[in-house]
Amino acid sequence: MTGFEGAVGDLEERGLKILSGPRALKDYRCDGLRSFRAAVRFTQPERIVVVFPRSTEDVVETVRIANSHLIPIIPAGGMTGLMGGARPVRDSIILDMREMNRILEVNVDDRSVYCEAGVTLEDLDRRLRTEGFMLGHDPWTKPYATVGGSISTNGMGYTAAAYGSIRRQVLGLEAVLPDASIIRTRAVEDTSTGPSIVQLLIGSEGVLGVITKAVLRVYPIPEATVFKGFSFDSFDKGFKAVQHLFRSRVFPSALEYGEVFDGPSDPLGEYPSELFIMLEGFEEEVEARRRRLERMMKDYKAVEKDDRWAEELWEHRHDVAYRYMERVRRDDFDKWMAGRIFDFIHVSLPASKVLEYRRRSGEILSHNGFKVVDRGIWKSPENFSIAFTKESEEAVGEDVNVPAKTVDELISQAHMMGGSMEYCHGVGVKLAGHMLGEHGVAGLELLRRIKRALDPNNIMNPGKLGL
């Protein structure tokens, strides 16, 4: 027996833990990329089999079976990815990595942790804190996102201002390649021995292999932490204050800056804005930076907010993840968003281009009839984000091509201004069509040649990343 049925039979014969049938289709038909996101529509698979590997050897067996039957194999972590990286678009084997969740070693002297790819970030951080350490990666999905999923999308978290995206925190990896061979890299921070295999796998979204284990850099829990908040009467004024902050090397560990809206608002409008800052380090260091920060903000006519505002923002930073997973459990996304269009972009630009991009993107959104619900920068002045929507009555009868074209125009504008189309969520299928604009003809062909060389049968998460 060949094809999908043959693959399922072989998986059962090998004694692998699997799930198939209606339950698999219901629970694994999509990740965080939902139909209301600019009215995207994707082909739904008719059949899915989910494999729950408990070891690297289980992953090897699954990849061998997928190869022998030419069935796509899709690695999955917490299923919270927002670009469709774990979304099957045809009959597939889903590798749910969450049972490979062991924390193998916390090495205090090396300031590192060795763990399996399926452990959640929250569980890992909780264990590290018993040893006086913490993760540098703290995304909104921390309670559910896995180590492997974060590495596969090169995720960025709230503390990226200090610790960067997870790319900067990965010391070494174990991965199963498309031919079912296992590769293990040396877990060191500095090496000058040719192109980095680790960096090739980070952000590859499973198209080049399945990450099974990782060694991550971890960080001592700071001695002191201070949260500050400020408000400005215009976005431009506050943005210039943030630029000055970074030029002066008063680097925060977390930063969010954005406009304040009462509801969906005119993308061409001018609104007040708010700045959230977290400083951490030694007590005397944090105190010195706090004083310098407050003096700088006064120079830009900022109004200091009550400290409790910033503290509460930090305390509730993961609430959106809990609300999201509750809707996943109830399976009511389509009902909740019926008739409504919503999407977002996260572009990275030279800081000198951000204000101009804000103006031009506002013109694009206004022309296409969208309102903004969130707009600002995250982590550093280079990273600019917009969330936009149309209310139910405006979306009824909408040309289905308009939302997608709007996203295309916003991304093309960022590319024309020297920017990148995404800085924290990966590409998946949502942005795959923009990889040519992102990398150019030669760059995209180089990535495709690497993909063909490693995965001649094209079984590893095909179609993602435009590969």
GIQUIUR-V255069 format. One record per residue. N is the residue number from 1. RES is the residue in one letter. OMEGA is omega in whole degrees, -180 to 180 (* if undefined). Layout:
n=(N,N)
res=(RES,RES)
omega=(OMEGA,OMEGA)
//
This chain:
n=(1,2,3,4,5,6,7,8,9,10,11,12,13,14,15,16,17,18,19,20,21,22,23,24,25,26,27,28,29,30,31,32,33,34,35,36,37,38,39,40,41,42,43,44,45,46,47,48,49,50,51,52,53,54,55,56,57,58,59,60,61,62,63,64,65,66,67,68,69,70,71,72,73,74,75,76,77,78,79,80,81,82,83,84,85,86,87,88,89,90,91,92,93,94,95,96,97,98,99,100,101,102,103,104,105,106,107,108,109,110,111,112,113,114,115,116,117,118,119,120,121,122,123,124,125,126,127,128,129,130,131,132,133,134,135,136,137,138,139,140,141,142,143,144,145,146,147,148,149,150,151,152,153,154,155,156,157,158,159,160,161,162,163,164,165,166,167,168,169,170,171,172,173,174,175,176,177,178,179,180,181,182,183,184,185,186,187,188,189,190,191,192,193,194,195,196,197,198,199,200,201,202,203,204,205,206,207,208,209,210,211,212,213,214,215,216,217,218,219,220,221,222,223,224,225,226,227,228,229,230,231,232,233,234,235,236,237,238,239,240,241,242,243,244,245,246,247,248,249,250,251,252,253,254,255,256,257,258,259,260,261,262,263,264,265,266,267,268,269,270,271,272,273,274,275,276,277,278,279,280,281,282,283,284,285,286,287,288,289,290,291,292,293,294,295,296,297,298,299,300,301,302,303,304,305,306,307,308,309,310,311,312,313,314,315,316,317,318,319,320,321,322,323,324,325,326,327,328,329,330,331,332,333,334,335,336,337,338,339,340,341,342,343,344,345,346,347,348,349,350,351,352,353,354,355,356,357,358,359,360,361,362,363,364,365,366,367,368,369,370,371,372,373,374,375,376,377,378,379,380,381,382,383,384,385,386,387,388,389,390,391,392,393,394,395,396,397,398,399,400,401,402,403,404,405,406,407,408,409,410,411,412,413,414,415,416,417,418,419,420,421,422,423,424,425,426,427,428,429,430,431,432,433,434,435,436,437,438,439,440,441,442,443,444,445,446,447,448,449,450,451,452,453,454,455,456,457,458,459,460,461,462,463,464,465,466,467)
res=(M,T,G,F,E,G,A,V,G,D,L,E,E,R,G,L,K,I,L,S,G,P,R,A,L,K,D,Y,R,C,D,G,L,R,S,F,R,A,A,V,R,F,T,Q,P,E,R,I,V,V,V,F,P,R,S,T,E,D,V,V,E,T,V,R,I,A,N,S,H,L,I,P,I,I,P,A,G,G,M,T,G,L,M,G,G,A,R,P,V,R,D,S,I,I,L,D,M,R,E,M,N,R,I,L,E,V,N,V,D,D,R,S,V,Y,C,E,A,G,V,T,L,E,D,L,D,R,R,L,R,T,E,G,F,M,L,G,H,D,P,W,T,K,P,Y,A,T,V,G,G,S,I,S,T,N,G,M,G,Y,T,A,A,A,Y,G,S,I,R,R,Q,V,L,G,L,E,A,V,L,P,D,A,S,I,I,R,T,R,A,V,E,D,T,S,T,G,P,S,I,V,Q,L,L,I,G,S,E,G,V,L,G,V,I,T,K,A,V,L,R,V,Y,P,I,P,E,A,T,V,F,K,G,F,S,F,D,S,F,D,K,G,F,K,A,V,Q,H,L,F,R,S,R,V,F,P,S,A,L,E,Y,G,E,V,F,D,G,P,S,D,P,L,G,E,Y,P,S,E,L,F,I,M,L,E,G,F,E,E,E,V,E,A,R,R,R,R,L,E,R,M,M,K,D,Y,K,A,V,E,K,D,D,R,W,A,E,E,L,W,E,H,R,H,D,V,A,Y,R,Y,M,E,R,V,R,R,D,D,F,D,K,W,M,A,G,R,I,F,D,F,I,H,V,S,L,P,A,S,K,V,L,E,Y,R,R,R,S,G,E,I,L,S,H,N,G,F,K,V,V,D,R,G,I,W,K,S,P,E,N,F,S,I,A,F,T,K,E,S,E,E,A,V,G,E,D,V,N,V,P,A,K,T,V,D,E,L,I,S,Q,A,H,M,M,G,G,S,M,E,Y,C,H,G,V,G,V,K,L,A,G,H,M,L,G,E,H,G,V,A,G,L,E,L,L,R,R,I,K,R,A,L,D,P,N,N,I,M,N,P,G,K,L,G,L)
omega=(-179,177,-173,-179,178,179,179,178,179,178,178,-179,180,178,179,178,-176,173,178,178,-175,-179,178,179,-178,-172,-173,-177,179,174,-178,177,-175,-172,-179,180,-176,175,180,177,179,174,179,177,176,-176,175,167,-179,177,179,-178,176,-178,175,179,176,178,178,-180,-179,179,177,-180,178,179,-175,-179,179,179,178,178,-173,175,-180,176,-178,-180,179,-179,-171,-178,177,-179,179,-178,178,178,170,-178,-169,166,175,175,177,-170,-168,174,169,-169,-179,169,-168,-180,167,-176,-177,-178,-179,-175,-177,174,179,-173,174,-170,-175,180,179,-180,-179,179,-180,-180,179,179,-179,-177,174,179,180,-180,177,172,172,-176,-174,-179,179,-178,-175,-180,-173,-177,-180,178,-178,178,179,179,-177,178,-174,-175,178,-178,-176,-177,-177,178,179,-169,178,173,-176,176,-178,-173,-179,177,-178,-178,162,-180,173,-177,-176,177,179,173,-178,176,177,-180,177,-173,178,-176,-174,176,180,-173,178,179,-175,174,178,-178,175,-178,179,-180,-176,171,176,-179,180,-179,-178,176,-177,178,180,168,-176,169,175,-168,177,176,-176,178,-178,178,179,176,180,177,-180,176,-179,-180,175,179,-177,-177,180,179,178,176,178,177,179,179,-178,176,-178,176,171,-170,174,172,176,-179,170,180,-179,180,-178,180,173,-179,177,-168,-179,-179,177,-177,176,-174,173,-176,-179,-180,174,-180,169,175,178,180,174,-176,-178,177,-179,-180,179,-180,177,180,179,178,-178,178,179,-177,176,179,-180,175,177,175,-178,180,175,-176,-178,177,-179,180,-180,176,-180,-178,-174,-174,-179,-177,-179,178,178,178,179,-177,176,177,175,-179,-179,-180,-177,-179,-177,178,-177,-175,-176,177,-177,176,180,173,-180,172,176,-176,176,-175,166,-175,-179,-178,-171,-178,177,178,177,180,-176,178,175,177,179,-179,180,-180,-178,172,-179,171,176,176,177,180,180,-178,-175,176,-179,-175,-179,-171,-172,-176,176,168,-173,-171,165,180,-173,-175,178,-176,-178,-180,-179,171,-174,-179,-175,-180,-180,179,178,177,179,-179,180,-180,179,178,177,178,-179,-179,175,-177,176,-171,-175,-179,-177,-173,-179,-172,-180,173,-175,-176,-176,-179,-180,-179,176,177,-180,-171,-176,-177,-176,-179,180,179,176,178,-180,177,176,179,-179,-179,-178,-171,-176,178,178,179,-173,175,-175,178,179,-177,-177,-179,*)
//
